[in-house]
Amino acid sequence: MKRTFRIQFLRRAEDGDKGCLIEEESGNYVVDETELDADGTDTAMILGDMINLFNNFCDEFGFKDVSVTQVLEVPYDGEEE
């Protein structure tokens, strides 16, 4: 069974970033989000999959200094995210 989760996170702002910027002593951050799909019904397995998928997502886009702020399950739309 496929399940989709929307992950909202803060990441260090990069040149050209638009949107919700948050200024802190350690730098500027932007609120961002992504949706990732996981298989299964076992909560522990899904959490492990989501952590790995999110780490791969951050590596792919070169995001550094990331903090997850919210994770919500959303309806699965039948398409791979």
Biopython code that builds the backbone (N, CA, C, O; Angstrom):
import numpy as np
from Bio.PDB.StructureBuilder import StructureBuilder

atoms = [
    (1, "MET", "N", (0.840, -1.183, 0.000)),
    (1, "MET", "CA", (0.000, 0.000, 0.000)),
    (1, "MET", "C", (0.882, 1.243, 0.000)),
    (1, "MET", "O", (1.727, 1.410, 0.880)),
    (2, "LYS", "N", (0.686, 2.107, -0.982)),
    (2, "LYS", "CA", (1.454, 3.353, -1.062)),
    (2, "LYS", "C", (0.820, 4.418, -0.176)),
    (2, "LYS", "O", (-0.401, 4.556, -0.110)),
    (3, "ARG", "N", (1.689, 5.170, 0.505)),
    (3, "ARG", "CA", (1.254, 6.286, 1.328)),
    (3, "ARG", "C", (2.136, 7.479, 0.999)),
    (3, "ARG", "O", (3.334, 7.332, 0.760)),
    (4, "THR", "N", (1.534, 8.661, 0.989)),
    (4, "THR", "CA", (2.268, 9.879, 0.665)),
    (4, "THR", "C", (2.333, 10.774, 1.893)),
    (4, "THR", "O", (1.351, 10.949, 2.614)),
    (5, "PHE", "N", (3.507, 11.332, 2.107)),
    (5, "PHE", "CA", (3.728, 12.231, 3.239)),
    (5, "PHE", "C", (4.298, 13.549, 2.731)),
    (5, "PHE", "O", (5.234, 13.569, 1.931)),
    (6, "ARG", "N", (3.721, 14.651, 3.207)),
    (6, "ARG", "CA", (4.238, 15.984, 2.902)),
    (6, "ARG", "C", (5.156, 16.376, 4.055)),
    (6, "ARG", "O", (4.750, 16.381, 5.217)),
    (7, "ILE", "N", (6.384, 16.699, 3.715)),
    (7, "ILE", "CA", (7.378, 17.082, 4.719)),
    (7, "ILE", "C", (7.693, 18.561, 4.540)),
    (7, "ILE", "O", (8.167, 18.984, 3.486)),
    (8, "GLN", "N", (7.427, 19.335, 5.574)),
    (8, "GLN", "CA", (7.766, 20.751, 5.579)),
    (8, "GLN", "C", (9.057, 20.895, 6.366)),
    (8, "GLN", "O", (9.231, 20.259, 7.406)),
    (9, "PHE", "N", (9.965, 21.733, 5.869)),
    (9, "PHE", "CA", (11.266, 21.857, 6.525)),
    (9, "PHE", "C", (11.853, 23.250, 6.309)),
    (9, "PHE", "O", (11.464, 23.982, 5.400)),
    (10, "LEU", "N", (12.793, 23.582, 7.168)),
    (10, "LEU", "CA", (13.594, 24.797, 7.020)),
    (10, "LEU", "C", (14.940, 24.383, 6.454)),
    (10, "LEU", "O", (15.504, 23.365, 6.858)),
    (11, "ARG", "N", (15.453, 25.164, 5.525)),
    (11, "ARG", "CA", (16.792, 24.918, 4.993)),
    (11, "ARG", "C", (17.501, 26.251, 4.829)),
    (11, "ARG", "O", (16.872, 27.302, 4.707)),
    (12, "ARG", "N", (18.814, 26.183, 4.829)),
    (12, "ARG", "CA", (19.593, 27.406, 4.659)),
    (12, "ARG", "C", (19.257, 28.014, 3.298)),
    (12, "ARG", "O", (19.251, 27.321, 2.281)),
    (13, "ALA", "N", (18.978, 29.314, 3.295)),
    (13, "ALA", "CA", (18.625, 30.011, 2.055)),
    (13, "ALA", "C", (19.825, 30.078, 1.119)),
    (13, "ALA", "O", (20.971, 30.221, 1.546)),
    (14, "GLU", "N", (19.522, 29.969, -0.167)),
    (14, "GLU", "CA", (20.537, 30.073, -1.208)),
    (14, "GLU", "C", (20.224, 31.294, -2.059)),
    (14, "GLU", "O", (19.108, 31.812, -2.009)),
    (15, "ASP", "N", (21.192, 31.760, -2.839)),
    (15, "ASP", "CA", (20.957, 32.905, -3.721)),
    (15, "ASP", "C", (19.769, 32.622, -4.622)),
    (15, "ASP", "O", (19.669, 31.542, -5.203)),
    (16, "GLY", "N", (18.874, 33.584, -4.740)),
    (16, "GLY", "CA", (17.722, 33.444, -5.623)),
    (16, "GLY", "C", (16.501, 32.827, -4.974)),
    (16, "GLY", "O", (15.445, 32.754, -5.602)),
    (17, "ASP", "N", (16.618, 32.374, -3.714)),
    (17, "ASP", "CA", (15.461, 31.799, -3.037)),
    (17, "ASP", "C", (14.403, 32.866, -2.800)),
    (17, "ASP", "O", (14.699, 33.993, -2.404)),
    (18, "LYS", "N", (13.168, 32.475, -3.053)),
    (18, "LYS", "CA", (12.042, 33.358, -2.782)),
    (18, "LYS", "C", (11.133, 32.634, -1.816)),
    (18, "LYS", "O", (11.293, 31.435, -1.589)),
    (19, "GLY", "N", (10.203, 33.334, -1.259)),
    (19, "GLY", "CA", (9.258, 32.706, -0.349)),
    (19, "GLY", "C", (9.458, 33.181, 1.060)),
    (19, "GLY", "O", (9.902, 34.305, 1.295)),
    (20, "CYS", "N", (9.132, 32.329, 1.992)),
    (20, "CYS", "CA", (9.141, 32.677, 3.404)),
    (20, "CYS", "C", (10.558, 32.587, 3.965)),
    (20, "CYS", "O", (11.020, 31.504, 4.325)),
    (21, "LEU", "N", (11.244, 33.721, 4.038)),
    (21, "LEU", "CA", (12.593, 33.754, 4.591)),
    (21, "LEU", "C", (12.530, 34.035, 6.087)),
    (21, "LEU", "O", (11.746, 34.864, 6.549)),
    (22, "ILE", "N", (13.359, 33.338, 6.820)),
    (22, "ILE", "CA", (13.449, 33.507, 8.265)),
    (22, "ILE", "C", (14.892, 33.879, 8.586)),
    (22, "ILE", "O", (15.818, 33.147, 8.237)),
    (23, "GLU", "N", (15.079, 35.006, 9.245)),
    (23, "GLU", "CA", (16.421, 35.460, 9.588)),
    (23, "GLU", "C", (16.758, 35.028, 11.005)),
    (23, "GLU", "O", (15.991, 35.265, 11.938)),
    (24, "GLU", "N", (17.904, 34.397, 11.154)),
    (24, "GLU", "CA", (18.405, 33.990, 12.464)),
    (24, "GLU", "C", (19.867, 34.392, 12.565)),
    (24, "GLU", "O", (20.495, 34.743, 11.565)),
    (25, "GLU", "N", (20.399, 34.340, 13.767)),
    (25, "GLU", "CA", (21.806, 34.694, 13.971)),
    (25, "GLU", "C", (22.729, 33.825, 13.137)),
    (25, "GLU", "O", (23.770, 34.288, 12.670)),
    (26, "SER", "N", (22.350, 32.560, 12.947)),
    (26, "SER", "CA", (23.218, 31.628, 12.228)),
    (26, "SER", "C", (23.014, 31.678, 10.717)),
    (26, "SER", "O", (23.646, 30.909, 9.992)),
    (27, "GLY", "N", (22.140, 32.574, 10.218)),
    (27, "GLY", "CA", (21.944, 32.698, 8.782)),
    (27, "GLY", "C", (20.484, 32.840, 8.419)),
    (27, "GLY", "O", (19.611, 32.875, 9.286)),
    (28, "ASN", "N", (20.231, 32.921, 7.128)),
    (28, "ASN", "CA", (18.863, 33.031, 6.625)),
    (28, "ASN", "C", (18.369, 31.660, 6.197)),
    (28, "ASN", "O", (19.111, 30.866, 5.618)),
    (29, "TYR", "N", (17.108, 31.400, 6.490)),
    (29, "TYR", "CA", (16.503, 30.103, 6.166)),
    (29, "TYR", "C", (15.233, 30.324, 5.368)),
    (29, "TYR", "O", (14.626, 31.394, 5.429)),
    (30, "VAL", "N", (14.840, 29.315, 4.627)),
    (30, "VAL", "CA", (13.619, 29.368, 3.846)),
    (30, "VAL", "C", (12.758, 28.165, 4.215)),
    (30, "VAL", "O", (13.271, 27.069, 4.443)),
    (31, "VAL", "N", (11.437, 28.380, 4.273)),
    (31, "VAL", "CA", (10.490, 27.291, 4.514)),
    (31, "VAL", "C", (10.253, 26.604, 3.172)),
    (31, "VAL", "O", (9.962, 27.268, 2.177)),
    (32, "ASP", "N", (10.374, 25.292, 3.139)),
    (32, "ASP", "CA", (10.229, 24.531, 1.909)),
    (32, "ASP", "C", (9.445, 23.267, 2.234)),
    (32, "ASP", "O", (9.232, 22.953, 3.405)),
    (33, "GLU", "N", (9.016, 22.543, 1.210)),
    (33, "GLU", "CA", (8.327, 21.275, 1.451)),
    (33, "GLU", "C", (8.480, 20.356, 0.253)),
    (33, "GLU", "O", (8.782, 20.795, -0.857)),
    (34, "THR", "N", (8.267, 19.076, 0.502)),
    (34, "THR", "CA", (8.267, 18.067, -0.544)),
    (34, "THR", "C", (7.279, 16.987, -0.159)),
    (34, "THR", "O", (6.884, 16.890, 1.002)),
    (35, "GLU", "N", (6.879, 16.180, -1.118)),
    (35, "GLU", "CA", (6.034, 15.018, -0.850)),
    (35, "GLU", "C", (6.802, 13.775, -1.262)),
    (35, "GLU", "O", (7.384, 13.718, -2.345)),
    (36, "LEU", "N", (6.796, 12.785, -0.389)),
    (36, "LEU", "CA", (7.493, 11.526, -0.639)),
    (36, "LEU", "C", (6.535, 10.370, -0.415)),
    (36, "LEU", "O", (5.654, 10.434, 0.442)),
    (37, "ASP", "N", (6.715, 9.316, -1.191)),
    (37, "ASP", "CA", (5.874, 8.121, -1.098)),
    (37, "ASP", "C", (6.615, 7.001, -0.397)),
    (37, "ASP", "O", (7.819, 6.819, -0.583)),
    (38, "ALA", "N", (5.875, 6.248, 0.416)),
    (38, "ALA", "CA", (6.428, 5.076, 1.098)),
    (38, "ALA", "C", (5.461, 3.915, 0.919)),
    (38, "ALA", "O", (4.260, 4.110, 0.735)),
    (39, "ASP", "N", (6.003, 2.712, 0.975)),
    (39, "ASP", "CA", (5.194, 1.490, 0.888)),
    (39, "ASP", "C", (4.970, 0.922, 2.275)),
    (39, "ASP", "O", (5.804, 1.073, 3.168)),
    (40, "GLY", "N", (3.832, 0.266, 2.441)),
    (40, "GLY", "CA", (3.630, -0.525, 3.635)),
    (40, "GLY", "C", (2.643, 0.048, 4.625)),
    (40, "GLY", "O", (2.079, 1.127, 4.444)),
    (41, "THR", "N", (2.460, -0.735, 5.693)),
    (41, "THR", "CA", (1.553, -0.336, 6.760)),
    (41, "THR", "C", (2.266, -0.294, 8.107)),
    (41, "THR", "O", (1.735, 0.272, 9.062)),
    (42, "ASP", "N", (3.448, -0.877, 8.204)),
    (42, "ASP", "CA", (4.220, -0.914, 9.445)),
    (42, "ASP", "C", (4.861, 0.445, 9.705)),
    (42, "ASP", "O", (5.696, 0.897, 8.921)),
    (43, "THR", "N", (4.480, 1.094, 10.790)),
    (43, "THR", "CA", (4.939, 2.448, 11.090)),
    (43, "THR", "C", (6.464, 2.545, 11.162)),
    (43, "THR", "O", (7.043, 3.490, 10.626)),
    (44, "ALA", "N", (7.108, 1.603, 11.802)),
    (44, "ALA", "CA", (8.565, 1.642, 11.936)),
    (44, "ALA", "C", (9.248, 1.566, 10.568)),
    (44, "ALA", "O", (10.222, 2.277, 10.321)),
    (45, "MET", "N", (8.746, 0.716, 9.691)),
    (45, "MET", "CA", (9.326, 0.590, 8.345)),
    (45, "MET", "C", (9.105, 1.876, 7.552)),
    (45, "MET", "O", (10.004, 2.345, 6.854)),
    (46, "ILE", "N", (7.896, 2.446, 7.663)),
    (46, "ILE", "CA", (7.596, 3.679, 6.940)),
    (46, "ILE", "C", (8.495, 4.814, 7.422)),
    (46, "ILE", "O", (9.022, 5.571, 6.607)),
    (47, "LEU", "N", (8.675, 4.940, 8.728)),
    (47, "LEU", "CA", (9.543, 5.994, 9.265)),
    (47, "LEU", "C", (10.975, 5.843, 8.764)),
    (47, "LEU", "O", (11.618, 6.822, 8.385)),
    (48, "GLY", "N", (11.462, 4.616, 8.765)),
    (48, "GLY", "CA", (12.812, 4.366, 8.249)),
    (48, "GLY", "C", (12.926, 4.730, 6.782)),
    (48, "GLY", "O", (13.901, 5.356, 6.368)),
    (49, "ASP", "N", (11.927, 4.338, 5.989)),
    (49, "ASP", "CA", (11.918, 4.681, 4.565)),
    (49, "ASP", "C", (11.880, 6.192, 4.365)),
    (49, "ASP", "O", (12.607, 6.731, 3.531)),
    (50, "MET", "N", (11.028, 6.875, 5.136)),
    (50, "MET", "CA", (10.899, 8.318, 4.976)),
    (50, "MET", "C", (12.196, 9.051, 5.326)),
    (50, "MET", "O", (12.575, 10.006, 4.647)),
    (51, "ILE", "N", (12.860, 8.613, 6.364)),
    (51, "ILE", "CA", (14.143, 9.224, 6.737)),
    (51, "ILE", "C", (15.147, 9.058, 5.614)),
    (51, "ILE", "O", (15.831, 10.013, 5.247)),
    (52, "ASN", "N", (15.244, 7.849, 5.063)),
    (52, "ASN", "CA", (16.182, 7.601, 3.965)),
    (52, "ASN", "C", (15.815, 8.393, 2.714)),
    (52, "ASN", "O", (16.689, 8.975, 2.071)),
    (53, "LEU", "N", (14.528, 8.419, 2.364)),
    (53, "LEU", "CA", (14.089, 9.175, 1.186)),
    (53, "LEU", "C", (14.364, 10.664, 1.347)),
    (53, "LEU", "O", (14.801, 11.325, 0.405)),
    (54, "PHE", "N", (14.105, 11.195, 2.549)),
    (54, "PHE", "CA", (14.322, 12.622, 2.774)),
    (54, "PHE", "C", (15.819, 12.954, 2.744)),
    (54, "PHE", "O", (16.213, 13.987, 2.202)),
    (55, "ASN", "N", (16.640, 12.097, 3.315)),
    (55, "ASN", "CA", (18.091, 12.313, 3.250)),
    (55, "ASN", "C", (18.575, 12.315, 1.804)),
    (55, "ASN", "O", (19.390, 13.156, 1.422)),
    (56, "ASN", "N", (18.077, 11.376, 0.997)),
    (56, "ASN", "CA", (18.456, 11.324, -0.418)),
    (56, "ASN", "C", (17.983, 12.575, -1.155)),
    (56, "ASN", "O", (18.707, 13.115, -1.991)),
    (57, "PHE", "N", (16.771, 13.036, -0.847)),
    (57, "PHE", "CA", (16.229, 14.255, -1.444)),
    (57, "PHE", "C", (17.142, 15.447, -1.127)),
    (57, "PHE", "O", (17.490, 16.216, -2.023)),
    (58, "CYS", "N", (17.525, 15.599, 0.136)),
    (58, "CYS", "CA", (18.396, 16.716, 0.538)),
    (58, "CYS", "C", (19.758, 16.622, -0.143)),
    (58, "CYS", "O", (20.303, 17.634, -0.585)),
    (59, "ASP", "N", (20.309, 15.413, -0.229)),
    (59, "ASP", "CA", (21.595, 15.227, -0.915)),
    (59, "ASP", "C", (21.492, 15.583, -2.391)),
    (59, "ASP", "O", (22.384, 16.228, -2.943)),
    (60, "GLU", "N", (20.397, 15.158, -3.035)),
    (60, "GLU", "CA", (20.197, 15.408, -4.464)),
    (60, "GLU", "C", (20.187, 16.899, -4.778)),
    (60, "GLU", "O", (20.745, 17.328, -5.788)),
    (61, "PHE", "N", (19.554, 17.687, -3.916)),
    (61, "PHE", "CA", (19.453, 19.122, -4.156)),
    (61, "PHE", "C", (20.530, 19.929, -3.423)),
    (61, "PHE", "O", (20.561, 21.155, -3.527)),
    (62, "GLY", "N", (21.395, 19.262, -2.697)),
    (62, "GLY", "CA", (22.485, 19.943, -2.014)),
    (62, "GLY", "C", (22.044, 20.797, -0.840)),
    (62, "GLY", "O", (22.728, 21.755, -0.479)),
    (63, "PHE", "N", (20.901, 20.460, -0.235)),
    (63, "PHE", "CA", (20.414, 21.228, 0.903)),
    (63, "PHE", "C", (21.261, 20.931, 2.126)),
    (63, "PHE", "O", (21.545, 19.775, 2.440)),
    (64, "LYS", "N", (21.655, 21.986, 2.804)),
    (64, "LYS", "CA", (22.450, 21.869, 4.026)),
    (64, "LYS", "C", (21.684, 22.516, 5.168)),
    (64, "LYS", "O", (20.813, 23.356, 4.944)),
    (65, "ASP", "N", (22.010, 22.125, 6.381)),
    (65, "ASP", "CA", (21.437, 22.754, 7.567)),
    (65, "ASP", "C", (19.911, 22.717, 7.504)),
    (65, "ASP", "O", (19.255, 23.758, 7.464)),
    (66, "VAL", "N", (19.354, 21.500, 7.496)),
    (66, "VAL", "CA", (17.921, 21.274, 7.312)),
    (66, "VAL", "C", (17.284, 20.856, 8.636)),
    (66, "VAL", "O", (17.841, 20.047, 9.377)),
    (67, "SER", "N", (16.097, 21.423, 8.923)),
    (67, "SER", "CA", (15.311, 21.031, 10.096)),
    (67, "SER", "C", (13.884, 20.753, 9.656)),
    (67, "SER", "O", (13.234, 21.615, 9.065)),
    (68, "VAL", "N", (13.391, 19.547, 9.943)),
    (68, "VAL", "CA", (12.014, 19.194, 9.619)),
    (68, "VAL", "C", (11.100, 19.857, 10.629)),
    (68, "VAL", "O", (11.332, 19.772, 11.835)),
    (69, "THR", "N", (10.050, 20.525, 10.137)),
    (69, "THR", "CA", (9.114, 21.216, 11.022)),
    (69, "THR", "C", (7.759, 20.526, 11.099)),
    (69, "THR", "O", (7.047, 20.670, 12.093)),
    (70, "GLN", "N", (7.392, 19.768, 10.049)),
    (70, "GLN", "CA", (6.082, 19.119, 10.051)),
    (70, "GLN", "C", (6.066, 17.975, 9.043)),
    (70, "GLN", "O", (6.648, 18.071, 7.963)),
    (71, "VAL", "N", (5.390, 16.891, 9.418)),
    (71, "VAL", "CA", (5.163, 15.763, 8.515)),
    (71, "VAL", "C", (3.676, 15.429, 8.568)),
    (71, "VAL", "O", (3.128, 15.160, 9.637)),
    (72, "LEU", "N", (3.032, 15.450, 7.408)),
    (72, "LEU", "CA", (1.605, 15.157, 7.319)),
    (72, "LEU", "C", (1.378, 14.071, 6.282)),
    (72, "LEU", "O", (2.005, 14.080, 5.222)),
    (73, "GLU", "N", (0.486, 13.138, 6.580)),
    (73, "GLU", "CA", (0.088, 12.179, 5.559)),
    (73, "GLU", "C", (-0.984, 12.843, 4.700)),
    (73, "GLU", "O", (-1.943, 13.419, 5.213)),
    (74, "VAL", "N", (-0.803, 12.752, 3.395)),
    (74, "VAL", "CA", (-1.754, 13.323, 2.434)),
    (74, "VAL", "C", (-2.252, 12.203, 1.533)),
    (74, "VAL", "O", (-1.615, 11.153, 1.458)),
    (75, "PRO", "N", (-3.365, 12.398, 0.852)),
    (75, "PRO", "CA", (-3.873, 11.332, -0.019)),
    (75, "PRO", "C", (-2.868, 10.960, -1.106)),
    (75, "PRO", "O", (-2.248, 11.830, -1.718)),
    (76, "TYR", "N", (-2.716, 9.673, -1.333)),
    (76, "TYR", "CA", (-1.845, 9.185, -2.402)),
    (76, "TYR", "C", (-2.546, 9.456, -3.731)),
    (76, "TYR", "O", (-3.703, 9.079, -3.919)),
    (77, "ASP", "N", (-1.830, 10.119, -4.660)),
    (77, "ASP", "CA", (-2.444, 10.519, -5.928)),
    (77, "ASP", "C", (-2.176, 9.536, -7.065)),
    (77, "ASP", "O", (-2.587, 9.778, -8.200)),
    (78, "GLY", "N", (-1.495, 8.436, -6.774)),
    (78, "GLY", "CA", (-1.234, 7.433, -7.804)),
    (78, "GLY", "C", (0.002, 7.705, -8.633)),
    (78, "GLY", "O", (0.321, 6.923, -9.529)),
    (79, "GLU", "N", (0.709, 8.792, -8.362)),
    (79, "GLU", "CA", (1.917, 9.122, -9.102)),
    (79, "GLU", "C", (3.114, 9.078, -8.167)),
    (79, "GLU", "O", (3.018, 9.452, -6.999)),
    (80, "GLU", "N", (4.247, 8.617, -8.695)),
    (80, "GLU", "CA", (5.475, 8.633, -7.910)),
    (80, "GLU", "C", (5.925, 10.065, -7.707)),
    (80, "GLU", "O", (5.890, 10.871, -8.636)),
    (81, "GLU", "N", (6.347, 10.381, -6.492)),
    (81, "GLU", "CA", (6.833, 11.729, -6.174)),
    (81, "GLU", "C", (8.331, 11.763, -6.350)),
    (81, "GLU", "O", (8.954, 12.803, -6.136)),
]
sb = StructureBuilder()
sb.init_structure("model")
sb.init_model(0)
sb.init_chain("A")
sb.init_seg("    ")
for serial, (resi, resn, name, xyz) in enumerate(atoms, 1):
    if name == "N":
        sb.init_residue(resn, " ", resi, " ")
    sb.init_atom(name, np.array(xyz, "f"), 0.0, 1.0, " ", f" {name:<3s}", serial, name[0])
structure = sb.get_structure()
